[in-house]
Amino acid sequence: MLAYGGSVVTNRGARAHAQAGVTFEQLGLHRRGALLALDGVVAAVGDEAEVRAAYHAQDERRRREVVELDLAGRVLLPGFVDAHAHPLYMGDREPDFVARTHGDPPPLGAAYTIERTRAAGQAQLEETLAGHLRTMLLHGTTSAEVKTGYDLRIDGELALLRTIVRTGRRGGMPRVVPTLTGPHAHAPEYPDDDAFVDALIAGAVPYARAAGAVYADAFCEPGWFTVAQARRYLVAAREHGLRLRLHCDEFADAGAAALAAELAVDAADHLNAMAPASIPALARAGTVAVLCPATAWHMGVKEPAPARAMLEAGMQVALATDFNPGTAPSPSLQMAAHLGRRLLRLTAAEALAGVTSAAAHSLRLDAGTLEPGACADAVVMEMHEAREFGWIFGANLAAAVVRAGEIIG
């Protein structure tokens, strides 16, 4: 693929500059840029004249294989990375949305999603997940974390991991990073959450990697799983070779952010109600804050996560969709970027880093950049200038998505 005729942001400078106050120039903006991808990998990127020279240096056979993509004055960005998503679910929870708009408690809740997910057949689960992932891809998400957590039976959670892996191997899908989110909700088969966590540690955690899991996660929140329960589960997961992330203090302070810092997890997510005193420890631990502003907006959270304080402390801040049927029914990282700017006061360049390089780092994933040698994942945005990123909302501005060098949409 040879993309030309517009602006290109490579993110080449994302690791060299702090995210706080980063500019597009520091991220690697080429106002008249181009990108050459060969065999799904970035071969050359930068000023158009230099990239065209690299193209013409290829032999005639290689040049004939290259598909051209005229950017037509638009902006080419690295493919987006969704670092917190729950797209593997069944069931329609629109009634919960209606209830919340009237100030009433939701009539269905997570129990309904668990019931419908358990009742679905394997083919139905895979087709539904594929549909959700395809929608995410068409909005520019070329890599995505995908969590379990809507079955809660030991064998069922392992089966969900295998479903994620199988679906991710299909063509036209984002690259997936499977996460075992066992302690996600109360499991009806167990007398209490301690017994459920014990069962997960004994029956799911030792087999999760073989089923495809890269990460383990838990929902540490008052009324859900305690710090002690989350610690036991995550420590066991680490012992069995899983990397760690943690749902932290989404609606109330449970002390989960302090646990995230103690365990030096790769990602501490949500953090709307965290104790600000935990920020320096998270920064020292190298933990990425994965913030989910669409959830805060949808649920009417009065004080979203202190993103600016995190950035000023030297933390990386990723923006994620938290795509799920109950609290964040949005598959679009473009919307998350808009809300990151509107609610969290990120700049356009900080928001772009949030859905690319910072998100990729939270997953320890080689993604979110268009440097030579990187996987050629990119999105062409209907924008005249990179500074417009996260400004317009309510429409899909992805004119084309490139996944491993293949143009989609």
PyMOL commands that set and color helices and strands:
alter all, ss='L'
color gray80, all
select helices_A, chain A and resi 24-27+48-56+60-65+94-101+109-119+122-138+154-168+193-203+205-211+227-239+256-263+276-285+293-299+307-312+333-342+348-354+357-362+386-388
alter helices_A, ss='H'
color red, helices_A
select strands_A, chain A and resi 2-9+29-38+41-47+68-70+75-78+80-82+141-147+175-180+215-216+219-220+243-248+267-270+288-291+317-319+378-381+398-403+406-408
alter strands_A, ss='S'
color yellow, strands_A
deselect
rebuild
show_as cartoon
